[in-house]
Amino acid sequence: MRVRARHGVMEQEQRVGQDFLVSIEAETDQERATLSDDLADTVSYADICDLVRSEMAQPSRLLEHVCGRVARALLAQFPTLRQVTVRITKLAPPITGLQCEGCGVELTVLKNR
């Protein structure tokens, strides 16, 4: 998902903000959902997106911090999740002379059992 947020070390990034791409991979037991065809037996993409938007709205200096917050919030909010991978890409990193499609961080967190 594409989200406007205010993450970064530089004051300008915190004040103005920019666009980020957020990708979530969530592992959960899907057996019940494959049999029931009932949304109650899985985790709703819409609910995941709502949580991500909420976490992305809280400014942080480091993308590592944001990834950790998002991952922990997902595991806390959705008890059936076993692990999550959060990828956040800053689409326009403020690095002089850099031409790229973005710079980002990926973090995988396993649920404590």
N, CA, C and O of each residue as an XYZ file, in Angstrom:
452
protein
N       0.838     -1.172      0.000
C       0.000      0.000      0.000
C       0.885      1.237      0.000
O       2.002      1.214      0.517
N       0.391      2.284     -0.567
C       1.124      3.552     -0.608
C       0.558      4.450      0.481
O      -0.654      4.646      0.578
N       1.465      4.999      1.307
C       1.042      5.795      2.464
C       1.884      7.067      2.531
O       3.099      7.027      2.336
N       1.250      8.160      2.800
C       1.965      9.421      3.052
C       2.279      9.463      4.544
O       1.388      9.284      5.375
N       3.551      9.700      4.886
C       3.948      9.700      6.298
C       5.134     10.632      6.501
O       5.703     11.153      5.542
N       5.497     10.833      7.763
C       6.564     11.769      8.118
C       7.674     11.054      8.882
O       7.925     11.349     10.050
N       8.330     10.121      8.214
C       9.436      9.392      8.822
C      10.752      9.863      8.221
O      10.840     10.118      7.019
N      11.767      9.977      9.059
C      13.090     10.339      8.569
C      13.895     11.069      9.618
O      13.360     11.596     10.594
N      15.179     11.087      9.395
C      16.106     11.735     10.321
C      16.118     13.242     10.111
O      16.282     14.004     11.064
N      15.945     13.670      8.877
C      16.011     15.108      8.575
C      14.718     15.821      8.981
O      13.619     15.278      8.862
N      14.885     17.043      9.458
C      13.739     17.834      9.909
C      12.696     18.010      8.806
O      11.495     17.947      9.067
N      13.154     18.230      7.583
C      12.244     18.411      6.441
C      11.346     17.184      6.253
O      10.156     17.326      5.973
N      11.910     15.981      6.407
C      11.127     14.749      6.247
C      10.027     14.663      7.303
O       8.910     14.233      7.017
N      10.355     15.074      8.513
C       9.391     15.022      9.607
C       8.301     16.085      9.430
O       7.145     15.867      9.791
N       8.681     17.224      8.876
C       7.727     18.326      8.730
C       6.812     18.134      7.519
O       5.594     18.261      7.638
N       7.392     17.829      6.355
C       6.637     17.773      5.105
C       6.080     16.385      4.823
O       4.943     16.245      4.374
N       6.885     15.357      5.088
C       6.464     13.994      4.797
C       6.703     13.626      3.350
O       7.094     14.460      2.534
N       6.461     12.368      3.047
C       6.611     11.854      1.693
C       5.882     10.525      1.580
O       5.311     10.030      2.552
N       5.907      9.958      0.387
C       5.217      8.690      0.149
C       6.123      7.505      0.454
O       7.323      7.521      0.179
N       5.508      6.477      1.030
C       6.170      5.222      1.353
C       5.350      4.081      0.774
O       4.126      4.173      0.681
N       6.021      3.014      0.389
C       5.339      1.770      0.040
C       5.481      0.832      1.223
O       6.575      0.652      1.758
N       4.371      0.238      1.628
C       4.369     -0.712      2.738
C       3.830     -2.037      2.216
O       2.766     -2.098      1.601
N       4.585     -3.086      2.474
C       4.176     -4.428      2.078
C       4.162     -5.303      3.324
O       5.099     -5.285      4.123
N       3.090     -6.066      3.475
C       2.939     -6.946      4.629
C       2.760     -8.379      4.146
O       1.925     -8.656      3.285
N       3.544     -9.275      4.702
C       3.325    -10.712      4.520
C       2.982    -11.253      5.897
O       3.745    -11.086      6.848
N       1.829    -11.902      5.996
C       1.359    -12.410      7.285
C       1.109    -13.911      7.182
O       0.414    -14.380      6.280
N       1.679    -14.640      8.109
C       1.495    -16.093      8.108
C       0.517    -16.471      9.221
O       0.684    -16.103     10.384
N      -0.499    -17.215      8.820
C      -1.517    -17.673      9.753
C      -2.058    -19.015      9.266
O      -1.836    -19.397      8.117
N      -2.753    -19.713     10.119
C      -3.367    -20.982      9.734
C      -4.615    -20.672      8.902
O      -5.561    -20.060      9.399
N      -4.612    -21.083      7.671
C      -5.716    -20.778      6.757
C      -6.674    -21.950      6.546
O      -7.620    -21.837      5.765
N      -6.449    -23.052      7.216
C      -7.253    -24.248      6.957
C      -8.747    -23.997      7.147
O      -9.546    -24.375      6.291
N      -9.133    -23.368      8.249
C     -10.567    -23.123      8.487
C     -11.176    -22.267      7.380
O     -12.276    -22.546      6.904
N     -10.456    -21.228      6.977
C     -10.978    -20.340      5.927
C     -11.109    -21.055      4.590
O     -12.025    -20.764      3.821
N     -10.202    -21.989      4.302
C     -10.291    -22.710      3.032
C     -11.517    -23.610      2.988
O     -12.028    -23.925      1.914
N     -11.983    -24.018      4.157
C     -13.166    -24.883      4.221
C     -14.464    -24.095      4.369
O     -15.483    -24.461      3.784
N     -14.431    -23.017      5.144
C     -15.660    -22.306      5.490
C     -16.051    -21.199      4.512
O     -17.236    -20.903      4.354
N     -15.054    -20.582      3.848
C     -15.301    -19.414      3.008
C     -15.901    -18.275      3.825
O     -16.724    -17.508      3.326
N     -15.477    -18.172      5.097
C     -16.013    -17.184      6.034
C     -14.885    -16.247      6.473
O     -13.843    -16.705      6.942
N     -15.091    -14.950      6.322
C     -14.092    -13.955      6.696
C     -13.701    -14.061      8.166
O     -12.573    -13.728      8.527
N     -14.601    -14.511      9.003
C     -14.310    -14.652     10.433
C     -13.214    -15.693     10.703
O     -12.637    -15.716     11.790
N     -12.930    -16.536      9.733
C     -11.918    -17.584      9.909
C     -10.544    -17.198      9.351
O      -9.670    -18.050      9.194
N     -10.362    -15.926      9.058
C      -9.068    -15.459      8.554
C      -8.825    -14.044      9.073
O      -9.575    -13.557      9.919
N      -7.793    -13.391      8.578
C      -7.499    -12.008      8.930
C      -7.841    -11.139      7.721
O      -7.378    -11.389      6.609
N      -8.645    -10.132      7.955
C      -9.107     -9.247      6.878
C      -7.984     -8.328      6.395
O      -7.314     -7.685      7.204
N      -7.779     -8.266      5.081
C      -6.804     -7.330      4.510
C      -7.150     -5.902      4.921
O      -6.261     -5.108      5.228
N      -8.431     -5.580      4.926
C      -8.855     -4.219      5.273
C      -8.443     -3.864      6.697
O      -8.004     -2.743      6.953
N      -8.582     -4.803      7.618
C      -8.187     -4.551      9.005
C      -6.674     -4.360      9.119
O      -6.208     -3.514      9.883
N      -5.912     -5.147      8.360
C      -4.456     -4.980      8.342
C      -4.100     -3.590      7.812
O      -3.245     -2.910      8.380
N      -4.743     -3.170      6.737
C      -4.472     -1.848      6.163
C      -4.798     -0.728      7.142
O      -4.049      0.245      7.236
N      -5.894     -0.850      7.864
C      -6.256      0.160      8.863
C      -5.177      0.278      9.938
O      -4.799      1.383     10.326
N      -4.689     -0.853     10.412
C      -3.650     -0.844     11.438
C      -2.359     -0.231     10.893
O      -1.715      0.564     11.576
N      -1.981     -0.596      9.669
C      -0.767     -0.042      9.064
C      -0.885      1.475      8.929
O       0.052      2.198      9.265
N      -2.013      1.958      8.447
C      -2.216      3.417      8.320
C      -2.052      4.106      9.674
O      -1.425      5.161      9.767
N      -2.607      3.514     10.704
C      -2.515      4.088     12.049
C      -1.068      4.155     12.533
O      -0.643      5.178     13.070
N      -0.316      3.087     12.349
C       1.089      3.065     12.772
C       1.943      4.004     11.928
O       2.846      4.657     12.451
N       1.668      4.077     10.638
C       2.440      4.959      9.755
C       2.180      6.433     10.058
O       3.002      7.284      9.720
N       1.061      6.741     10.682
C       0.726      8.127     11.024
C       1.561      8.649     12.189
O       1.570      9.852     12.450
N       2.256      7.768     12.888
C       3.106      8.170     14.014
C       4.540      8.339     13.510
O       5.191      7.346     13.184
N       5.043      9.567     13.438
C       6.381      9.798     12.892
C       7.478      9.082     13.685
O       7.425      8.989     14.911
N       8.460      8.586     12.954
C       9.663      7.979     13.533
C      10.857      8.440     12.728
O      10.729      8.803     11.558
N      12.008      8.425     13.351
C      13.246      8.781     12.644
C      13.707      7.632     11.753
O      14.158      7.860     10.631
N      13.597      6.396     12.247
C      14.150      5.241     11.529
C      13.059      4.327     10.992
O      12.074      4.049     11.676
N      13.243      3.864      9.763
C      12.298      2.900      9.191
C      12.334      1.583      9.958
O      11.322      0.885     10.031
N      13.485      1.233     10.530
C      13.575      0.026     11.346
C      12.588      0.099     12.513
O      11.936     -0.887     12.852
N      12.493      1.280     13.116
C      11.564      1.485     14.232
C      10.116      1.329     13.777
O       9.305      0.694     14.451
N       9.809      1.917     12.629
C       8.445      1.818     12.091
C       8.099      0.360     11.798
O       7.023     -0.109     12.169
N       9.008     -0.360     11.132
C       8.775     -1.777     10.822
C       8.505     -2.564     12.104
O       7.573     -3.367     12.153
N       9.301     -2.342     13.123
C       9.109     -3.046     14.390
C       7.773     -2.739     15.022
O       7.093     -3.637     15.519
N       7.389     -1.469     15.006
C       6.081     -1.078     15.573
C       4.941     -1.739     14.823
O       4.017     -2.278     15.433
N       5.005     -1.700     13.495
C       3.943     -2.297     12.675
C       3.869     -3.800     12.938
O       2.782     -4.338     13.149
N       5.001     -4.469     12.928
C       5.018     -5.927     13.136
C       4.446     -6.297     14.500
O       3.603     -7.189     14.600
N       4.899     -5.618     15.545
C       4.396     -5.928     16.901
C       2.903     -5.636     17.027
O       2.174     -6.388     17.673
N       2.451     -4.555     16.416
C       1.026     -4.211     16.472
C       0.179     -5.260     15.750
O      -0.889     -5.641     16.231
N       0.658     -5.724     14.595
C      -0.082     -6.757     13.860
C      -0.193     -8.039     14.680
O      -1.272     -8.622     14.780
N       0.918     -8.477     15.263
C       0.902     -9.712     16.052
C       0.018     -9.572     17.288
O      -0.625    -10.537     17.701
N      -0.018     -8.393     17.875
C      -0.862     -8.160     19.053
C      -2.343     -8.090     18.681
O      -3.195     -8.617     19.397
N      -2.639     -7.443     17.571
C      -4.033     -7.233     17.163
C      -4.690     -8.493     16.605
O      -5.891     -8.703     16.775
N      -3.896     -9.325     15.941
C      -4.442    -10.505     15.272
C      -3.790    -11.764     15.851
O      -2.741    -12.194     15.372
N      -4.397    -12.348     16.862
C      -3.780    -13.466     17.587
C      -3.502    -14.703     16.734
O      -2.664    -15.522     17.111
N      -4.175    -14.860     15.607
C      -3.946    -16.052     14.781
C      -2.690    -15.937     13.922
O      -2.264    -16.929     13.329
N      -2.086    -14.749     13.841
C      -0.864    -14.596     13.055
C       0.299    -15.300     13.747
O       0.467    -15.200     14.962
N       1.100    -16.015     12.950
C       2.284    -16.715     13.468
C       3.538    -15.866     13.304
O       4.416    -15.851     14.167
N       3.600    -15.164     12.183
C       4.719    -14.268     11.923
C       4.294    -13.257     10.885
O       3.360    -13.484     10.116
N       4.999    -12.129     10.874
C       4.749    -11.100      9.865
C       6.077    -10.590      9.330
O       7.077    -10.517     10.045
N       6.056    -10.240      8.056
C       7.179     -9.547      7.436
C       6.665     -8.195      6.978
O       5.679     -8.104      6.247
N       7.340     -7.155      7.415
C       6.965     -5.782      7.069
C       8.093     -5.198      6.236
O       9.254     -5.216      6.646
N       7.743     -4.679      5.061
C       8.696     -4.010      4.190
C       8.219     -2.575      3.996
O       7.086     -2.345      3.574
N       9.079     -1.617      4.303
C       8.738     -0.206      4.104
C       9.817      0.426      3.237
O      11.009      0.346      3.536
N       9.367      1.057      2.152
C      10.283      1.699      1.214
C       9.988      3.184      1.144
O       8.857      3.594      0.880
N      11.018      3.987      1.384
C      10.934      5.444      1.221
C      11.169      5.711     -0.259
O      12.250      5.427     -0.777
N      10.172      6.252     -0.939
C      10.241      6.382     -2.394
C      11.185      7.475     -2.876
O      11.724      7.387     -3.979
N      11.390      8.505     -2.058
C      12.267      9.606     -2.478
C      13.245      9.940     -1.356
O      13.130     10.990     -0.724
N      14.206      9.052     -1.105
C      15.154      9.325     -0.017
C      15.977     10.581     -0.319
O      16.418     10.779     -1.451
N      16.181     11.427      0.694
C      16.887     12.693      0.465
C      18.408     12.504      0.455
O      19.108     12.960      1.358
N      18.898     11.828     -0.575
C      20.326     11.575     -0.718
C      20.778     12.236     -2.014
O      20.344     11.838     -3.095
N      21.629     13.224     -1.919
C      22.081     13.987     -3.074
C      22.682     13.070     -4.138
O      23.560     12.255     -3.854
N      22.197     13.219     -5.351
C      22.724     12.483     -6.483
C      22.228     11.061     -6.627
O      22.573     10.386     -7.597
N      21.430     10.592     -5.688
C      20.937      9.210     -5.750
C      19.738      9.125     -6.681
O      18.772      9.875     -6.536
N      19.807      8.208     -7.634
C      18.676      7.922     -8.496
C      18.302      6.469     -8.277
O      19.041      5.562     -8.659
N      17.141      6.253     -7.655
C      16.709      4.889     -7.360
C      15.189      4.877     -7.228
O      14.539      5.923     -7.252
N      14.648      3.695     -7.091
C      13.205      3.552     -6.915
C      12.822      3.599     -5.445
O      11.649      3.440     -5.107
N      13.789      3.816     -4.573
C      13.522      3.947     -3.150
C      14.525      3.167     -2.329
O      15.247      2.310     -2.838
N      14.553      3.482     -1.050
C      15.390      2.783     -0.077
C      14.472      2.292      1.024
O      13.542      2.993      1.421
N      14.728      1.092      1.518
C      13.804      0.580      2.513
C      14.402     -0.434      3.462
O      15.591     -0.748      3.427
N      13.530     -0.925      4.301
C      13.874     -1.881      5.354
C      12.846     -2.992      5.329
O      11.664     -2.760      5.074
N      13.313     -4.207      5.597
C      12.427     -5.372      5.730
C      12.723     -6.038      7.061
O      13.883     -6.216      7.435
N      11.665     -6.405      7.775
C      11.802     -7.028      9.086
C      10.787     -8.148      9.216
O       9.606     -7.955      8.928
N      11.243     -9.325      9.651
C      10.353    -10.442      9.932
C      10.351    -10.692     11.426
O      11.406    -10.792     12.053
N       9.148    -10.791     11.995
C       8.998    -11.011     13.428
C       8.106    -12.237     13.652
O       7.004    -12.330     13.112
N       8.601    -13.156     14.446
C       7.831    -14.347     14.826
C       7.055    -14.064     16.096
O       7.521    -13.333     16.970
N       5.876    -14.644     16.193
C       5.085    -14.488     17.411
C       5.753    -15.256     18.535
O       6.193    -16.390     18.346
N       5.829    -14.636     19.708
C       6.338    -15.342     20.890
C       5.329    -16.386     21.294
O       4.137    -16.102     21.415
N       5.803    -17.587     21.500
C       4.865    -18.661     21.829
C       4.840    -18.939     23.284
O       4.102    -19.816     23.733
